[in-house]
Amino acid sequence: MNPGSGKVHRDCAARCLSGGVPLLFATNDFRGEPAVLQLTDSDQKPLPKVAFLDRVGQPVRVKGTVVENGDTLIFEIDPVGITPLR
């Protein structure tokens, strides 16, 4: 289901993330082009599931630092700062 949206995507994504698939953040870059970033903590370690499972597939506001690791964009965040937009 890539890309996906809606309840079906949300349910599928929650199952994948519960199984250990890396957490991704979909957004647009400064040119308005789609961009996908891998979400991690500030040490580039996976976020605890409790920090995001209830927000999967929902619009959220996240603050952090974007770094490049090869071809991957890493979005280092503090999971406490994940807030819903609605």
N, C-alpha and C positions, 0 to 999 in steps of 0.2 A: 504494500500500500504506500507507494512513494511517488509523488507527494500525496498526502491524504488530508482530509478535513472532516469535521463533524463527529457525531457520536461513534460511528463505526470505527473511524480512525483512532479516536480517543481510547476505546476499549482495546483495540489491537495494540496500540502503542503502550498502554499500561501493562499488558501482558509481556510484551517484548522487554520493556524496561525492568520489570520484576525479575525477568530471567537473566539480566545482566547486559543487555544491549546498551552501548554508550548513549548517554543523553545528549540530544542535539537541540539547538535553538535556531529556529528558522526566522529570518528577518530580511530586510533589504539593506544593501550597502549605501554609501553616500551618493551613488549614481542612480539609486532606485532599482538596482538589479538584485535578484534573489541571492541570498547568502545563507549558508548553513555553518554554524559554529558548534564545536563540541563543548558542552558545559562541564567544568571541573571546579574544584575548590582552588584556593590560591597556590596550592602545591601541585596542581595538575593531577590530583587524585579524584576518583569518581565521587560524586555527591551521594550522601546517604539517601536512600529511597524515601524516607519520611519527609525529606525536604521538597519533593516535587511530585510524588505520585498523585496527590489530590488536585494538581494543577495541569496535568498532562492534557495537551490539546486545547488549552485555554489561553487567551491573550494575557500576557503578564508583562510587568516592568522588571527589568533586571539591570543592576549596575555592576560593573566589573572592568577588567582589563582584557583586551584581545591581544593575543600573541600568536606568532606563527611557529609551527613545529613541522618543518618540511612543507608538504602541501596541505596540511590541516590547520585550520584556524581554531585556536583554543580560546574559550571565553572563561576566564578565571573569575569566579564570583564567590560572595559570601551567601550561602543558601538562605540565611535569615532575611536577606534583601529581596527575595522573590515575592512580588506583590501582584495581586490580580488587577487588571485594568477595569474590570466591570464590577 
